[in-house]
Each structure stands twice: as structure tokens, then as C-alpha cells.
């Protein structure tokens, strides 16, 4: 039977002094990692077994993360990264790309393409058999499902806008590869008047030009902070949105950016920002083996993002989440 970080042997008890306990909490955590490591090694190419073990790993790490102090969790992360299990899970191209950060940050556009590839039927990256099975699990896990749902949400929002407004102007901040364009019939049918993709990653914008330049997408190589300092004037839009950026912004900066996005709207225009909700099942795995640290926001945190917008200028505010409640969306419409 597999163990979790919180299953104590009979007679054992938690204590702040490990020498008074038959099994310390840290030892239990190491034993948990040992168990997962051995079972993955023994699974060979049995998909169901590998996925079952990984599901237990995700749950165990999430449980430990949510029940630990920041200091305790930091120690768990270090223990996880010193363990031999790291080498196994890094056979997964998705996990390893986040951890290695070839573009200097986790969650880059290529990582997102690994997630979208399940829907697009793109060929997965090359990997050993175990790495392929782990990739299949991690890109199908709740956080990845949320990212796919987020893309669909944005595409539907753009399509609804184009139905109501002739040739609307749309701005995507931190656009990545702008893959919502693949799902938006309005974009693909040329119904958008101006589609602007702003991103600081030149490689991401090169792909936007290649894939969607013929559909009218305009790329702007700039950091989002250039909007905050009024160094960049892009005009006004019917829709301004950002999907993954806010997962990395602390509240004061996020509030300033929301206020700036709001000022870029035309009358009755809308802004939308998305953010991961706390407690996503992947959180422990993301922070240990992927080194993917996000800023999670509650519903109240999302409402608080509007703090720098005058109430008299707001027509309405809407909050909703995707079906699995991994990602929350804030929409603010201007009067």
C-alpha cells in the first residue's frame, strides 16, 4: 500500500522534536517520495499505473503544501529537488521546460502549446516512454485543463463581441502565441478591425506573425509596464484582456494594470483578466518539480483588482470561473 506524507505508522505522533518521535514528519515525506519513485520505476510503460501513481503524488504534494507553513513548505521543496524522483519526472518535457526556463521564465508560450496540443492534435515533443506517459498526465491535469478552458473562454468572448460590434478593436496583453485565434471564428473570418498582440518575448511574437499575421494580427514588442508609465500609446479598444500575466503580479501592480486597461477602453468597452484560484490540485507539483510559482487569487482578490477605478466609470463587474473551478475571470465594463 502506498503512503502519503501524512500517514503515520501506529504509535507514531507528530512532534516538534524529531528525536522524541519514532518517525519524523520529514522522514514521512521522504518515505512518500521514495515510494512514488520506486513505483514509477517499476511501472515501466504501463500507462494506468503511471497515471495512478502520479495522481497520488499530486494529491500528496498538494496536501502537504496546503497544511505547511511557508518555511516548512520551502524545506519540502528542497527535499523534493534533492530526491531521485526529480530525474524521473523531468523526463516529461512539460515539467522540465517549466523548471529549466529556457526563455527565462516558467509558463512560456511553448509550454502553453504543449497544453493546447491535446486539442490541436499536434505531435507531442520527443521523450522516453516514461516521459511520454508523464507528459500525457501533466498536460491533462487540472491546471492544464484550466488553461485550455481559459483559451476557449477568450475565443468565445471575442466572437460574441464581433457579433455585437462591427469590426471591434481587441488588445491582448502578454499575448504569448495568441492561440485563442485558432478557436475564434471572428478572427479567422476577418471580422476583427484591429487585433493587437503585446508581449515582451520576441520569439512569441515571431510565432504570432507567422501564424496569424495573415489574419490581421499586429504585434507590439513591449513589456506591460510600458503601459503603466504611459510610454506606449496604442489607442482605445472595445476589448482589452490578459490571460496568464496576472498569475505573476502582486496585488498593487495588478491593480494599476487593471486601471490602465480600463482607461484604454472605448465607451461600453470591456476588460478581462484571468487568474488561477487557490488550491488547484497541481499546486504542490508545480512548485516543487516545475518551479512554477504563481500568485493565486480568491474571488475577493479579483474584485479588489478594480480598487483604482472610479465607481462612477464602471457599468458593471462580472466574476465567473471555468467548469472545473481552477481559473477565475474578472470582467469590467466601462460606462
C-alpha positions as CSV (number, residue, x, y, z in Angstrom):
1,X,0.0,0.0,0.0
2,X,1.3,3.4,-0.9
3,X,1.9,6.1,1.8
4,X,1.3,9.8,1.8
5,X,3.2,12.5,3.7
6,X,0.6,12.4,6.5
7,X,0.1,8.7,7.2
8,X,1.8,7.9,10.5
9,X,2.7,4.3,11.5
10,X,0.8,3.0,14.5
11,X,2.2,4.5,17.7
12,X,3.9,7.4,16.0
13,X,3.0,11.0,16.6
14,X,3.8,14.5,15.3
15,X,6.3,16.4,17.5
16,X,8.5,19.5,17.0
17,X,11.4,17.4,18.3
18,X,12.1,14.6,15.9
19,X,14.2,12.6,18.4
20,X,11.0,12.1,20.5
21,X,9.1,10.6,17.6
22,X,9.5,7.1,16.1
23,X,9.1,8.7,12.6
24,X,9.6,12.4,11.9
25,X,7.4,14.3,9.6
26,X,10.4,14.9,7.3
27,X,11.1,11.2,7.2
28,X,7.5,10.5,6.3
29,X,7.7,13.0,3.4
30,X,10.9,11.3,2.2
31,X,9.3,7.9,2.5
32,X,6.4,9.1,0.4
33,X,8.8,10.3,-2.3
34,X,10.7,7.0,-2.1
35,X,7.5,5.1,-2.6
36,X,6.5,7.1,-5.6
37,X,10.0,6.8,-7.1
38,X,10.0,3.0,-6.8
39,X,6.5,2.6,-8.1
40,X,7.3,4.7,-11.2
41,X,10.4,2.8,-11.8
42,X,8.5,-0.5,-11.6
43,X,5.6,0.7,-13.8
44,X,7.7,0.5,-17.0
45,X,5.3,1.6,-19.8
46,X,2.0,0.8,-18.0
47,X,0.0,4.0,-18.5
48,X,-2.7,3.3,-16.0
49,X,-0.2,2.6,-13.2
50,X,2.0,5.6,-14.0
51,X,-1.0,7.9,-14.0
52,X,-2.4,6.4,-10.8
53,X,1.0,6.9,-9.0
54,X,1.3,10.5,-10.4
55,X,-2.2,11.3,-9.2
56,X,-1.2,10.2,-5.7
57,X,1.9,12.3,-6.0
58,X,-0.1,15.4,-7.0
59,X,-2.6,14.9,-4.1
60,X,0.2,14.2,-1.6
61,X,2.2,17.3,-2.5
62,X,-1.0,19.5,-2.6
63,X,-2.0,18.2,0.9
64,X,1.5,18.9,2.3
65,X,1.6,22.3,0.7
66,X,-1.7,23.5,2.0
67,X,-1.0,22.2,5.5
68,X,2.5,23.6,5.8
69,X,3.9,27.0,6.9
70,X,5.9,28.8,4.2
71,X,9.2,27.7,5.9
72,X,8.1,24.1,6.1
73,X,7.0,24.1,2.5
74,X,10.3,25.6,1.4
75,X,12.1,22.7,3.1
76,X,9.7,20.2,1.3
77,X,10.6,21.8,-2.0
78,X,14.3,21.4,-1.3
79,X,13.8,17.8,-0.2
80,X,11.9,17.1,-3.4
81,X,14.5,18.6,-5.6
82,X,17.3,16.6,-3.9
83,X,15.4,13.3,-4.3
84,X,15.9,10.9,-7.2
85,X,12.3,11.3,-8.2
86,X,13.3,14.7,-9.8
87,X,15.2,12.9,-12.5
88,X,12.3,10.7,-13.3
89,X,9.6,13.4,-13.6
90,X,12.0,15.6,-15.6
91,X,11.8,13.1,-18.4
92,X,8.5,14.9,-19.0
93,X,9.2,17.7,-21.5
94,X,6.4,19.8,-20.0
95,X,7.7,19.6,-16.4
96,X,11.3,20.1,-17.4
97,X,10.6,23.1,-19.6
98,X,8.9,24.9,-16.7
99,X,11.8,24.0,-14.4
100,X,14.7,24.8,-16.8
101,X,13.1,28.1,-18.1
102,X,14.8,28.3,-21.5
103,X,13.2,31.7,-22.1
104,X,13.9,32.9,-18.6
105,X,10.5,32.3,-17.1
106,X,8.1,29.4,-16.5
107,X,4.8,29.3,-18.3
108,X,6.2,30.5,-21.6
109,X,4.3,30.2,-24.9
110,X,5.9,26.9,-25.9
111,X,4.7,25.4,-22.6
112,X,1.2,26.6,-23.3
113,X,1.5,25.0,-26.8
114,X,2.2,21.7,-25.0
115,X,-1.1,22.1,-23.2
116,X,-3.1,23.2,-26.3
117,X,-1.5,20.4,-28.4
118,X,-4.0,17.9,-26.9
119,X,-6.9,19.8,-28.6
120,X,-5.0,20.7,-31.7
121,X,-3.7,17.2,-32.2
122,X,-0.1,18.5,-32.5
123,X,2.6,15.9,-32.2
124,X,4.0,15.8,-28.6
125,X,7.7,16.6,-28.0
126,X,10.1,13.7,-28.1
127,X,10.7,11.8,-24.8
128,X,11.5,8.4,-23.4
129,X,8.5,6.2,-22.8
130,X,8.1,7.2,-19.1
131,X,8.5,10.8,-20.0
132,X,5.7,10.4,-22.6
133,X,3.4,8.9,-20.0
134,X,4.1,11.7,-17.5
135,X,3.6,14.3,-20.2
136,X,0.2,12.8,-21.0
137,X,-0.7,13.1,-17.3
138,X,0.6,16.5,-16.6
139,X,-0.8,18.1,-19.7
140,X,-4.2,16.6,-18.9
141,X,-4.1,17.6,-15.2
142,X,-6.5,20.2,-13.7
143,X,-4.2,23.2,-14.2
144,X,-3.7,22.3,-17.9
145,X,-7.4,21.7,-18.3
146,X,-8.0,25.1,-16.8
147,X,-5.6,26.7,-19.3
148,X,-7.4,25.1,-22.2
149,X,-10.8,26.2,-20.8
150,X,-9.3,29.7,-20.5
151,X,-8.4,29.8,-24.2
152,X,-11.9,28.7,-25.1
153,X,-13.4,31.4,-22.9
154,X,-11.4,34.1,-24.5
155,X,-12.2,32.9,-28.0
156,X,-16.0,32.8,-27.3
157,X,-15.8,36.3,-25.8
158,X,-14.1,37.7,-28.9
159,X,-16.8,36.0,-31.1
160,X,-19.6,37.4,-29.0
161,X,-18.1,40.9,-29.3
162,X,-17.8,40.6,-33.1
163,X,-21.5,39.7,-33.2
164,X,-22.5,42.8,-31.3
165,X,-20.0,45.3,-32.7
166,X,-18.8,45.7,-36.3
167,X,-15.1,45.2,-36.6
168,X,-14.1,45.7,-33.0
169,X,-10.6,46.6,-31.8
170,X,-9.0,44.0,-29.5
171,X,-5.8,44.1,-27.4
172,X,-4.1,41.0,-25.8
173,X,-1.6,41.9,-23.2
174,X,1.2,39.3,-22.7
175,X,-0.3,37.5,-25.6
176,X,2.1,34.6,-25.9
177,X,1.3,32.8,-29.2
178,X,-2.2,34.1,-29.3
179,X,-3.6,30.6,-29.6
180,X,-7.2,31.7,-28.9
181,X,-7.1,32.8,-32.6
182,X,-7.3,29.1,-33.5
183,X,-10.7,28.8,-31.8
184,X,-12.2,32.2,-32.7
185,X,-14.3,32.2,-35.8
186,X,-14.4,36.0,-35.8
187,X,-10.6,36.2,-36.0
188,X,-10.4,33.5,-38.7
189,X,-13.1,35.1,-40.8
190,X,-11.5,38.6,-40.6
191,X,-14.3,40.2,-38.5
192,X,-11.9,42.0,-36.2
193,X,-11.0,45.6,-37.0
194,X,-7.7,45.6,-35.1
195,X,-6.1,42.7,-33.3
196,X,-3.1,43.7,-31.3
197,X,-0.8,41.2,-29.5
198,X,1.6,42.8,-27.0
199,X,4.3,40.7,-25.5
200,X,7.9,41.2,-24.2
201,X,9.0,37.8,-25.7
202,X,10.2,38.4,-29.3
203,X,10.0,34.7,-30.0
204,X,6.4,34.6,-29.1
205,X,5.6,37.5,-31.4
206,X,7.5,35.9,-34.2
207,X,5.1,33.0,-34.0
208,X,2.1,35.3,-33.8
209,X,3.3,37.0,-37.0
210,X,3.8,33.6,-38.7
211,X,0.5,32.0,-37.6
212,X,-1.9,35.0,-37.6
213,X,-0.3,37.9,-39.4
214,X,-2.3,36.9,-42.5
215,X,-5.4,37.3,-40.3
216,X,-4.5,40.8,-39.4
217,X,-2.8,40.3,-36.1
218,X,-0.4,43.2,-35.2
219,X,2.5,42.5,-32.9
220,X,3.9,45.0,-30.4
221,X,7.2,44.0,-28.7
222,X,6.9,45.7,-25.3
223,X,6.7,44.9,-21.6
224,X,3.3,45.5,-19.9
225,X,5.0,48.1,-17.6
226,X,5.3,50.4,-20.6
227,X,1.6,50.8,-20.4
228,X,1.7,51.8,-16.8
229,X,4.2,54.5,-17.4
230,X,2.4,55.9,-20.5
231,X,5.4,55.2,-22.7
232,X,3.2,53.3,-25.1
233,X,0.0,54.7,-26.7
234,X,-1.9,52.0,-28.6
235,X,-5.2,53.9,-28.7
236,X,-8.5,52.6,-27.4
237,X,-10.2,49.2,-27.7
238,X,-13.5,47.5,-27.4
239,X,-11.8,44.7,-25.5
240,X,-8.6,44.5,-23.6
241,X,-7.6,41.2,-22.0
242,X,-4.8,39.3,-20.4
243,X,-4.9,35.6,-19.6
244,X,-1.7,34.4,-17.9
245,X,0.0,37.6,-16.8
246,X,-1.8,38.3,-13.6
247,X,-0.8,34.9,-12.2
248,X,2.7,36.5,-11.7
249,X,1.7,40.0,-10.5
250,X,1.4,41.2,-6.9
251,X,-1.8,43.0,-6.0
252,X,-0.6,46.6,-6.1
253,X,0.9,46.2,-9.6
254,X,-2.1,44.2,-10.8
255,X,-4.5,46.9,-9.6
256,X,-2.5,49.6,-11.5
257,X,-2.6,47.4,-14.6
258,X,-6.3,46.8,-14.4
259,X,-6.9,50.6,-14.0
260,X,-4.7,51.2,-17.1
261,X,-6.5,48.6,-19.1
262,X,-9.8,50.3,-18.1
263,X,-8.6,53.7,-19.4
264,X,-7.7,52.1,-22.7
265,X,-11.4,51.1,-23.3
266,X,-13.9,52.8,-25.5
267,X,-17.3,53.6,-24.0
268,X,-19.0,50.3,-23.2
269,X,-15.7,48.5,-23.8
270,X,-14.7,45.6,-21.6
271,X,-11.5,44.4,-19.9
272,X,-11.0,40.8,-18.9
273,X,-8.3,39.3,-16.7
274,X,-7.9,35.6,-15.7
275,X,-6.2,34.1,-12.7
276,X,-5.7,30.8,-11.1
277,X,-7.8,30.1,-8.0
278,X,-6.1,28.9,-4.8
279,X,-5.9,25.2,-4.1
280,X,-5.6,23.8,-7.6
281,X,-4.7,20.1,-7.4
282,X,-1.4,20.7,-9.3
283,X,-0.1,23.3,-6.9
284,X,2.4,21.2,-5.0
285,X,3.8,19.5,-8.1
286,X,4.0,22.8,-9.9
287,X,6.0,24.4,-7.1
288,X,8.3,21.5,-6.4
289,X,9.2,19.8,-9.7
290,X,8.3,22.5,-12.1
291,X,9.5,25.6,-10.1
292,X,6.3,27.2,-11.3
293,X,5.3,29.8,-8.7
294,X,2.0,31.6,-9.3
295,X,0.0,34.3,-7.5
296,X,-3.3,32.7,-6.7
297,X,-6.4,34.9,-6.2
298,X,-9.7,34.4,-4.5
299,X,-12.9,36.0,-5.7
300,X,-12.4,38.8,-3.3
301,X,-8.9,39.4,-4.5
302,X,-10.2,39.6,-8.1
303,X,-12.8,42.2,-7.1
304,X,-10.1,44.1,-5.3
305,X,-8.2,44.5,-8.6
306,X,-10.8,47.2,-9.5
307,X,-9.9,49.4,-6.5
308,X,-8.2,52.1,-8.5
309,X,-11.1,52.5,-10.9
310,X,-13.7,55.2,-10.1
311,X,-17.0,53.6,-9.3
312,X,-18.8,56.2,-11.4
313,X,-17.0,55.0,-14.5
314,X,-17.9,51.3,-14.2
315,X,-21.0,50.0,-15.9
316,X,-20.8,46.5,-14.4
317,X,-18.4,43.9,-12.9
318,X,-18.7,40.2,-13.5
319,X,-16.9,37.2,-12.0
320,X,-17.1,33.6,-13.1
321,X,-14.9,30.5,-13.3
322,X,-14.5,27.7,-15.8
323,X,-16.3,24.5,-15.1
324,X,-13.6,22.8,-13.0
325,X,-13.0,26.0,-10.9
326,X,-9.3,26.2,-11.5
327,X,-9.3,29.6,-13.2
328,X,-11.4,32.7,-12.4
329,X,-12.3,35.5,-14.8
330,X,-12.9,39.2,-13.9
331,X,-14.8,41.3,-16.5
332,X,-15.2,45.0,-16.0
333,X,-17.3,47.0,-18.5
334,X,-17.0,50.8,-18.9
335,X,-19.9,53.2,-18.9
